[in-house]
Amino acid sequence: NDLSAGNLSLREAVRLADTSGFTGASISFANGLSGTIVMGSQLQLFGTLTINGDTNGDGLADITLSGDSNQNGINDAGDTRHLEIVSGNTRLEALTLEDGFASDDGGSIRTGGAGALELSNVTLRNNTAGTYGGAIATRGTVLARDVTFADNSAGTVGGAVALRVSNIDAANVTFSGNTATSYGGALYSLGGTRIFAN
């Protein structure tokens, strides 16, 4: 594969950052680029990494990540979760993550106990988890600023976000149309610290 600047897919860029041992690597997209990346499988993240989807400097998302792998417009087993953060600190800026699916937890993003997630100007919409955390399921920490959770769903608890012995610090966060079969249509928390401000 051609790994020179401007010739990397998102998956190749993530792999390069993880395997090269870069500390605080940042992935951005070509100036002026906009559109949707349809993901065939989830990306696993291990290091400290920033992914920025603002390509024209206005601070808003120009790039969308779609989990609708089979492109049938339905959240089903043919689709995928966007990200699994195994370890390290992942920061997402100015991105839209939509149509993710997981048969278990974390329809869009799943974070392990050794992982931390930061979100800034991010929208997570129409993601589905079979169990908990329609958009995000985490055992790590979450820092969210100017984030929208819309129309996500979970088969048990935490239609948008499920926290399991983890901490969240959120400001200017909007929850809209999220659902869970049992309880916590927007948020489910089992232990940890929750800080919200608007």
VMD Tcl script that draws the C-alpha trace (Angstrom):
set ca {
  {0.00 0.00 0.00}
  {1.03 3.58 -0.66}
  {1.35 5.11 2.83}
  {2.49 8.56 1.68}
  {0.57 11.69 2.68}
  {-2.67 12.05 0.77}
  {-2.80 8.37 -0.21}
  {-4.09 6.84 3.02}
  {-7.51 5.49 3.79}
  {-8.80 6.14 7.32}
  {-8.14 2.50 8.20}
  {-4.57 2.69 6.89}
  {-3.95 5.92 8.79}
  {-5.19 4.37 12.05}
  {-3.07 1.29 11.49}
  {-0.01 3.41 10.75}
  {-0.51 5.46 13.91}
  {-0.96 2.34 16.05}
  {1.95 0.37 14.65}
  {4.42 3.24 14.40}
  {4.28 4.08 18.08}
  {3.36 7.72 17.44}
  {2.39 9.57 20.61}
  {-0.48 11.96 20.10}
  {-0.96 11.22 16.40}
  {-3.60 13.23 14.54}
  {-5.58 12.17 11.48}
  {-7.22 14.79 9.27}
  {-8.74 14.73 5.81}
  {-7.92 16.60 2.62}
  {-8.89 20.27 2.62}
  {-12.43 20.77 1.37}
  {-13.25 17.07 1.31}
  {-16.75 16.09 2.41}
  {-18.83 12.94 2.31}
  {-19.50 9.59 3.93}
  {-17.09 6.74 4.64}
  {-18.98 3.44 4.72}
  {-17.14 1.10 7.05}
  {-16.86 -2.61 6.38}
  {-15.74 -3.42 9.93}
  {-14.90 -1.59 13.13}
  {-11.61 0.17 13.76}
  {-9.68 -0.88 16.85}
  {-7.69 1.86 18.55}
  {-4.79 1.32 20.96}
  {-2.81 4.56 21.19}
  {-3.34 8.27 21.73}
  {-5.06 9.51 18.60}
  {-7.14 12.43 17.30}
  {-9.45 12.14 14.29}
  {-10.68 15.49 12.95}
  {-13.46 15.64 10.37}
  {-13.47 19.42 9.85}
  {-11.95 20.01 6.42}
  {-12.75 23.70 5.87}
  {-11.94 25.27 9.23}
  {-15.47 26.10 10.38}
  {-15.38 23.65 13.30}
  {-18.27 21.58 11.92}
  {-18.34 18.01 10.67}
  {-17.61 17.51 6.98}
  {-16.96 13.77 7.28}
  {-19.50 11.11 8.24}
  {-18.64 7.58 9.29}
  {-21.41 5.13 8.45}
  {-21.72 1.66 9.94}
  {-24.26 0.61 7.29}
  {-21.83 -1.87 5.76}
  {-24.40 -3.60 3.56}
  {-25.93 -0.24 2.60}
  {-29.51 -1.42 2.95}
  {-30.59 1.48 5.16}
  {-31.48 -0.82 8.07}
  {-29.50 -1.35 11.27}
  {-28.89 -5.08 11.18}
  {-26.30 -7.84 11.56}
  {-24.76 -6.89 8.23}
  {-23.59 -3.59 9.70}
  {-20.75 -2.69 12.07}
  {-19.73 -0.69 15.09}
  {-17.48 2.26 14.16}
  {-14.79 2.18 16.84}
  {-13.51 -0.01 19.64}
  {-11.10 1.84 21.92}
  {-9.01 -0.85 23.55}
  {-6.53 1.48 25.25}
  {-5.15 5.00 25.04}
  {-6.94 8.31 24.60}
  {-9.05 8.82 21.48}
  {-10.28 12.30 20.60}
  {-12.94 12.78 17.92}
  {-13.50 16.27 16.55}
  {-16.15 17.48 14.10}
  {-17.41 14.07 12.98}
  {-20.78 12.42 12.44}
  {-21.07 8.73 13.34}
  {-24.26 7.14 12.12}
  {-25.96 3.80 11.40}
  {-23.61 1.77 13.59}
  {-24.68 -1.64 14.85}
  {-23.45 -4.12 17.44}
  {-25.24 -7.26 18.53}
  {-23.81 -6.72 22.01}
  {-22.86 -3.31 23.49}
  {-21.79 0.00 21.99}
  {-23.51 0.42 18.64}
  {-21.10 3.15 17.54}
  {-18.24 3.18 20.06}
  {-17.13 0.73 22.73}
  {-14.43 1.69 25.20}
  {-12.59 -0.70 27.50}
  {-11.45 0.11 31.01}
  {-8.04 1.19 29.71}
  {-9.49 3.54 27.11}
  {-10.55 7.19 27.27}
  {-12.82 9.01 24.83}
  {-13.05 12.74 24.10}
  {-15.76 14.14 21.84}
  {-15.96 17.68 20.48}
  {-18.57 18.87 17.95}
  {-19.62 15.30 17.26}
  {-23.01 13.87 16.31}
  {-23.91 10.24 16.99}
  {-27.20 9.28 15.37}
  {-29.23 6.21 14.48}
  {-26.85 3.71 16.11}
  {-28.11 0.45 17.62}
  {-26.81 -1.95 20.26}
  {-28.38 -5.32 20.98}
  {-27.72 -4.97 24.70}
  {-26.61 -1.62 26.20}
  {-25.22 1.69 25.00}
  {-26.91 2.35 21.66}
  {-24.23 4.88 20.69}
  {-21.54 4.47 23.35}
  {-20.77 1.76 25.88}
  {-17.81 2.47 28.10}
  {-15.86 1.20 31.06}
  {-13.39 4.07 30.65}
  {-13.82 7.84 30.81}
  {-15.76 10.17 28.52}
  {-15.26 13.91 28.01}
  {-17.96 15.40 25.77}
  {-18.32 18.97 24.53}
  {-20.97 20.14 22.04}
  {-22.20 16.65 21.24}
  {-25.58 15.48 19.90}
  {-27.02 12.02 20.51}
  {-30.06 11.46 18.30}
  {-32.26 8.45 17.56}
  {-29.95 5.83 19.04}
  {-31.38 2.66 20.59}
  {-30.38 -0.17 22.92}
  {-31.92 -3.57 23.50}
  {-31.66 -3.26 27.28}
  {-30.39 -0.03 28.88}
  {-28.72 3.23 27.87}
  {-30.30 4.16 24.56}
  {-27.54 6.68 23.85}
  {-24.84 6.06 26.48}
  {-24.13 3.27 28.95}
  {-21.51 3.84 31.65}
  {-20.24 0.89 33.66}
  {-18.10 2.01 36.59}
  {-16.86 4.90 34.49}
  {-16.87 8.70 34.51}
  {-18.45 11.24 32.17}
  {-17.86 15.00 32.03}
  {-20.27 16.57 29.55}
  {-21.18 20.12 28.56}
  {-23.58 21.37 25.87}
  {-24.77 17.85 25.11}
  {-28.13 17.21 23.46}
  {-30.11 13.96 23.76}
  {-33.02 13.54 21.36}
  {-35.14 10.54 20.39}
  {-32.95 7.91 22.05}
  {-34.65 4.75 23.35}
  {-33.92 1.70 25.48}
  {-36.12 -1.34 25.95}
  {-35.70 -1.45 29.73}
  {-34.65 1.96 31.10}
  {-32.25 4.86 30.59}
  {-33.43 5.99 27.18}
  {-30.71 8.62 27.10}
  {-28.20 7.52 29.74}
  {-27.59 4.53 31.99}
  {-24.91 4.67 34.67}
  {-23.68 1.93 36.96}
  {-21.19 3.58 39.31}
  {-18.68 6.29 38.49}
  {-19.02 10.07 38.39}
  {-21.38 12.07 36.18}
  {-20.89 15.80 35.52}
  {-23.26 17.63 33.16}
  {-23.42 21.33 32.31}
  {-25.20 23.35 29.64}
}
mol new
graphics top color blue
foreach p $ca { graphics top sphere $p radius 0.5 }
foreach p [lrange $ca 0 end-1] q [lrange $ca 1 end] { graphics top cylinder $p $q radius 0.2 }
display resetview
